[in-house]
């Protein structure tokens, strides 16, 4: 039924029929292919959920899954703590602080995470005497701590830029208005500026967490038996390609769960902005 215009009382003319353009046909074909692929994957997984491979390696996958969450969680936590002073240094007008912070962010954002992990894991042995002198060699000797150290440095560079950009995104009028009300700068920052900045940074922070989850597969290259490490070990013993399919599904489940949780958090924090 076509609704009438409340001002004139006349009915709106019907919309012209949509024609089947090449772009529309291609879009429908791609949707069909995606649907067929998804249905095939679901059928394959459901038919192999009780297979001997799953029964044998399921505990290893769960163990690797927990190791992945542990590595990502600790790296994000340490990266968050490190990103605060780095972001403050980046925003400082003193070049003695801003330039080293810029060099740090430039290096860790401009080089691959794999190269950074290798530099720390394999390069620490070149400084064994110095590390033993300060009592840090037991940490750098273990691949687990080297991975967390490398991941923390990497994500701290990204989080520092996210935090700095979100704070600078808040208009200067907020500072001026708080000053006109007689609020001190610390109170203005924590009560006025930071809540607005965190709402701006919420989505980039979620993207950074997702990137860290997927990037954590690099840990398997340096003998860490995380989810991908257990997957590689299971495949090397069974030569069954479904090991990587199950790993991909596990990573997809982690990312999708995080995305939904992040959407709920964002909707809760920004519900006052919805008209």
N, C-alpha and C positions, 0 to 999 in steps of 0.2 A: 504494500500500500504506500502511495506517495503522499508525504505530508504536505499540508497546505501552508502557504506563506501567511504568518499571523498578521502581517500588515495589509496585504492586498486581498487575502482570502483565496488567491489563485494557487492551484497545485503546481508543484515543480515539474518541469518536463522530464520524462524518463531519460536516464543516462544512455548514451550511445553504446551499442554492443561492442565488447572488446574483441579486437581482431587477433588472430593467431600470428603474431610476428615471429621472426626467427629467434629473437631474444627470449620471448615467452616460451617457445617450443623447447629451446635449449635448457631453460630453467626447469621445465617439467621433466625433461629427460634426465637431468642431473638429480632431481629429487627422487625419481624412480630408482636410479642407480644407487643413491644413498640408502633408500629404503630396502632394496634388495640386499645390499651389502650388510646393513645392520641386521636384517632377518637371518642372513646366512651366518653371521658371527654368533648371534644368540643361539641358533640351532647347533652350531659346532660346539659351543661351550656347554650347552645343556646336555649334549650327547656324550661329552667327555668329562663331566663333573664327577662321575663315579669311576673314572678310568684308573688303572694301576699307577699311572704317572702322578695324578693328583693325590691319590692315597699315600704315595711314597714321599712326595716332596712338599706336601701341604704344610707340615710343621716348619720346614725350612723357609718357605715363603712368608709365613707369619712372623718368624724370627727376623727375617730381612726387612719386612714391613715395619716392624717396631724400631729396628736400627735406623731406618730412613727417617722416621718421625723424630727420633731422638737427635740425630745429626742436624736435621733442618731446624728443629726447635731451639737447640742450643746455639746454633749459628745465628739465627735470627735474634735471639735474646742478646748475645754478646755484640752482634752488629748494631742493635738498637742502642745499647749503652755507649758504644764507640761513636755512633753517628751524631750524637748530641754535641760533644765538643768539636767534632769535625765541622758540623754545620755552623756552629758559632764562629769557628775560625774562618770559614769560608765567607761569612757575612761581615767579618771584622774589617774595619778600615785600616788597620795596622797590617802592613805588608809582611811583617815578620811572622804573623799568624796566617794570613790569607794565602800567601804563596806556597808554603809547605802543604797546607790543606788542599789547595788547588792541584798541586803535583800528585798528592796521594789519590785524590778522586780521579784525576786524569789517567793515572796508571791503571788503577783497578777497574775502571770502566772501559778503558781502551784496549785491554789485553784479555785473552780468553781465560776463563776460569780454570780450564785444564792446564794451561801453562803456569798459572799461579800456583796450582796445587803441586805440580811437578817441581817448581822452583823451591817450594818449602819442603816437600817430602824428600826429594833427592839432593837438594842443595844444603840442607841442614847438616848433612854428614861432613861437608867441607869445613864446617865451623865447630866440629865436635869438641876440640880443646877449649874453645871460648865458652861454649854452652855448658861444658862440664864445670868450668870455673865458676859460673854463676848458678849452677844447680838446675839448669833447664834441659840438660840432655835427656833425662828420662822421659820428658814430655815429647820432645822432637824425635825421639827414637821410635815412638809408637805412631803408626799410620793414622790411627783414630784421632789423636790430638792434632796431628798435622792437618788433617782434613777439616776439622772444626776451626782451626786457626785460619786456614786459607779461606774457607767459606765465610767466616766472620768478617775478615778484612774486605772481602769482595762485596758482601751485602751491605756493610757499613758505608761504603762509598756511594752506593745507590740510595740507601736510606737517608744519608746526609743531604744529597741533592733533592730528594723528595721533601724532606723537612724544610730545607732552606727555601725551596721554591714555593711551598705552601704558605710559609710565613710571609714571604715577600708578596704573595698574591693578595694578602689582606691590605685593603686600602689604608693610606696614611691618615685618612679622616678618622679611622677608629682610634689611632693614637691621639690625635688632636682632640677628639671628643672626650676621651678619658682624661686627658690633661686638663680640659676645661672643667671637668667635674672634680678635679683635685685628687685624682687617683695617682698613686706612685707608679713608676715604670714596672717594677716587679709584679704588682697587682694587676696592672693593665695587661702585661704579657700573659700571665697565667689565667686570668679571669675573662679577658676579652679577646686577645689575639690568638692564643693557643687553641681554644675550642673551635674557633672558625678555621684555623689552619688545619686542624686535624680532620675536619669534615672534607676539606679540599684534598688532603693527602690520603684519605681512606681508600679510595679506589686504586691509586698508584701503589700503596702499601700492599693491597691484595694481589696486584699483579706481580710485585716483587716476591711475595711468598710463593706464588705459583711457579715463577721462574726458578726459585731456589729448590722447590720440590723436584722439578724436572731436571735441574742441573745437578742434583745430588747423585744422579747415576754415575757421575764422574768418580765418585768415591770407590766404586768397584774396581777401577783400574789400578788403584794402589792398595789392593788386597783387603779392602773393607767389604765384609759380607753383608751389605745392605740388600735392599730388594733386588736391584740389578745384579749385585754380586752373587746372590743365591740363584738368580735366574741363569747366569752364565755357568755356574757350577752344575746346576741341574741339567743344562743342555749339554755340557761337556761329558756328562756321565750317561745320558740317555739318548742324545742326538734327536730328541723329540722337539720339533719346532713350536709345539704348543706352549712351551715354557715361556717364550717371549710374548705369546698372545696373552697368557695369564698375567704377565708382568705389565703389559700395556693396559689391560683392564684394571689392574690394581692402581696404577698411576692415574688412570682416568677417574676412578672412584674417589681417590684422594682429592683431586683437583675439583671435581664436581661437588663434593661435599663442602670443601672450603668455599667454593663460589656461592653456594646457597647460604651458608652461614654468613658470609661477608655481605650478601644482599640483605639479609635480615638485620644485621648490625647497621648497615647504611640506612635502611628504611627506618629503623628506630631512631637513629640520631638526626635524621633529616625530616622527621614527620611534621615538624612545625613549619617546614617550607612547602608542604603539599597543600594546594588550595582545594 
